[in-house]
Amino acid sequence: MRPQPIPPRPGQESVWDYPRPPRLEDTSKHIQVVFNGVTIADTRCAKRVLETSHPPVYYIPPEDIKQEYLIKSPRTTFCEWKGQGAYYHLVVGDRQANDVAWYYPEPTPAFTAIKDYVAFYPAPMDACYVDGEKVEPQPGNFYGGWITSDIVGPFKGSPGSWGW
């Protein structure tokens, strides 16, 4: 059963207005990822994926990420829309977080624009920012959406949402 969407106020987006299958779009918003006190990623050239019931997932171009902190993981997953995903561990100083970033080395034709771009789960990071606003992680441990004040739900991943 579809939940009751929260009506967006002016300047807000409802995740229930996002499409399925998901849409990929460019964004000029300032995206930053901080882990163990180090800014790992900093860009104004990200792409975001918008999918019904999910807050946006931001994909960052590899040239705007400090690659020396990423270690390839053996983990892979499959997305019906984007294809086979691969993962990175993140190691900065004495702190390591496993499988906290993912990318698509050979995405499906509709998502070739995010080939090798990297998305980060916000929960394990010190902070992730969109235009200076610290994001909230999408509920649950499965999804990687970034919630900001201009996005309203309810969001997939919250208790009872698996049937949506």
N, C-alpha and C positions, 0 to 999 in steps of 0.2 A: 504494500500500500504506500502510495506517495505521501510524504509528510506535508504539513501546511507550510509553504514557504513564508519567510519573513519578508514583508514588503520593503523594498529598498527605498531609502530616502534620497533626495537629490544628491548626486555625486557618488552614489553607491551602486554596486552591481549585485544582483542575486545570482547565486550559483544555479538556481533553478531556471534561469534564462540562458545558461550556457548550453551548447549543443551536445548531442550524442549521435554519431561519433564526435570525438573531441575536435576542437579547432586549434590550430597553431597560429600565433600572431607575434609580430615584433612588438617590443616595448622599449621605450626610451627611459623608463623609470630607472632610478639609481639602485642597483642591487648589490648588496654586500653580505659576505659570509665571514664570521669570526669564529675561530676555534683556538682554544688555549692561548688567548690573548693576541693571536696573529690574524690579520685580515687575509683570508685564504683566497677570496674572490671579490672583485670590485669591477663593476661594469655598468654601462648605460646602453649596452648592445645585446641584452638578453632577449630570449623568446619565451613566451608563456603558452602553456597548454591549458585550454579551458574545456571542462567536461561537466555535464550535468551533475549536480550535487557535490562537486568537489571545488575547494578553493584552488586558485591558480597554482600551477607548478612552474617554476622559473628554471629555464635552461640557460646556462652561462657558457659563452664561447671559451674554448680551451686557452686561448691567448690571454684571457683576463683572469686566469686562475694560476696560483703559484703551484705549478705542477710538481715541484720537488716534495710536496707534502702528500701527494697521492700515491698509493701503492695498489696496483691491480689486485683484485680479489678473484678467487675461482668461482664465486657465485654468479649465476645467471638467472634471469627470469624471462617470461614471455608476456608481452602485451599484445592483445588482439589487434590493436590499432597501430602501435609503433614498431612492433617486432621484438627481436631478441635483445634484452637488456643485459649489460655488464655492469660490474660494481667496482668501487674503490674503497679501500680503507684510508683513513686519514691519520697521519702521524705528525704531531708537532711537539717537539721537545720530549718530555716524559709522558705525554698523553697520546693514547691511540683509541680510535673508534672504528669499529669494523663495519663494513658494508653500509656506509652512511652517505654515499654518493653513487649515482648511476648515470649511465649514458647508453646510447644506441650506436654501435659501430657500423651497423648496416640496417638503418631503419627502412620501413616500408616507404613506397614512393610518396605518399602524402606527407611524410615527416622527414624527408631527406634534408630539410633545412636545419634540423637539430643533430645531424650526424656529428658524433663526438662531443657535442655540447654536454655539459654536466649539470645535473640537478642534485641538490643536497636536501636531505631530511633536516628540517630545522630543529627538532627536539634535541639531538645530541650536540648541537653547536652551542657556543657561548651565546651567540645572537645571530640572527639573520635580519636584514633590513631592506625595506622597500621605501625609497625616497626618505630615508632617515627614520621611518617608523619601524620599531621592533615587531617582528611578526610573531603570531602564535602558531604552533604546529597544528596541522589537521588532527582531529581526535583519532585515537587508536594508534597502533604501531605499524600499520600496513601501508597507509597512504602518505604522500609527501607534500601535500598542499600547504601553502603559506596563507594564513589568515591575517588580514589587515582591517582597519576600521572602515574601509570602503567596500568590503565584501560581506554579504549577509547570507545566512543559511536557511535552515539547518544543514549541517555538513555530514556527508557520508563518513562513517568511522565512529560516530557517536554511538552510545549504547542503543541497541535496537535497530540500527540502520542497515544491517546486512541484507535485509529483505527488500530494500528499495530498488 
